Amino acid sequence: MDKVSFGYEDVEPKEKTQRVRGVFSSVAARYDLMNDFMSAGMHRLWKNQFVRKLRPRPGQHVLDMAGGTGDIAFRIAERGAQVTVAD
């Protein structure tokens, strides 16, 4: 089986998938906290403003690309739209 790159290592594709999942799992819980610190909380205001300008409505379908922790998707879903997150 071919190897794929993970940082400075060549690993099996299945192992890379597990490692990437591990990296995301290890930072997800603190990701928004880190953004709070780096933006002095402004990122939450920016995301709220983005969703207000998007004006999601019930019955609307929204694709959130690079959705990260899903915090924008959750805001959109609260307004009734159906959201698919791809990361």
C-alpha positions in Angstrom: 0.0 0.0 0.0 1.2 3.5 -0.8 2.3 5.8 2.0 1.1 9.3 2.5 2.7 12.3 4.2 1.8 13.3 7.7 4.1 16.1 8.8 7.6 14.8 8.4 6.5 11.1 8.4 5.2 8.8 5.7 2.3 6.7 7.1 -0.4 4.4 5.8 -3.5 6.3 4.7 -5.7 4.7 7.4 -3.1 5.8 10.1 -3.1 9.4 8.7 -6.9 9.5 9.0 -6.7 8.5 12.7 -3.9 11.0 13.4 -5.8 13.9 11.8 -8.9 13.0 13.8 -6.7 12.9 16.9 -5.3 16.4 16.2 -8.7 17.9 15.7 -10.1 16.1 18.8 -7.3 17.4 20.9 -7.8 21.1 20.0 -11.6 21.3 19.4 -12.6 21.9 23.0 -10.2 24.8 23.4 -10.5 26.2 19.8 -13.1 28.9 20.6 -11.4 29.8 23.8 -8.2 30.4 21.9 -10.1 32.5 19.4 -11.6 34.5 22.3 -8.1 35.2 23.6 -6.6 36.1 20.2 -9.5 38.3 19.2 -10.5 39.6 22.6 -13.9 38.0 22.0 -14.5 39.8 18.7 -14.7 36.6 16.8 -18.1 35.9 18.3 -19.4 39.3 17.3 -18.0 38.8 13.7 -19.7 35.4 13.5 -23.0 36.8 14.7 -22.8 39.6 12.2 -22.0 37.2 9.4 -25.1 35.1 10.2 -27.3 38.2 10.4 -26.1 39.2 7.0 -26.6 35.7 5.6 -30.2 35.8 6.9 -30.8 32.0 7.0 -34.4 31.0 7.0 -36.4 27.8 7.7 -36.3 25.5 4.6 -33.0 26.9 3.4 -30.1 24.6 2.9 -26.6 26.0 3.7 -23.2 24.4 3.1 -20.6 25.5 5.6 -17.2 24.8 4.1 -14.2 24.6 6.5 -16.8 24.6 9.3 -14.3 23.8 12.1 -16.0 23.4 15.4 -19.4 24.2 13.8 -20.1 27.3 15.8 -21.3 29.2 12.7 -23.3 26.2 11.6 -25.1 26.1 15.0 -25.9 29.8 14.7 -27.4 29.2 11.2 -29.4 26.2 12.4 -30.8 28.1 15.3 -32.5 30.3 12.6 -34.2 27.3 11.1 -31.9 26.5 8.1 -30.6 23.0 7.4 -26.8 23.0 7.5 -24.2 20.6 6.2 -20.7 21.1 7.5 -17.6 20.0 5.5 -14.2 20.4 6.9 
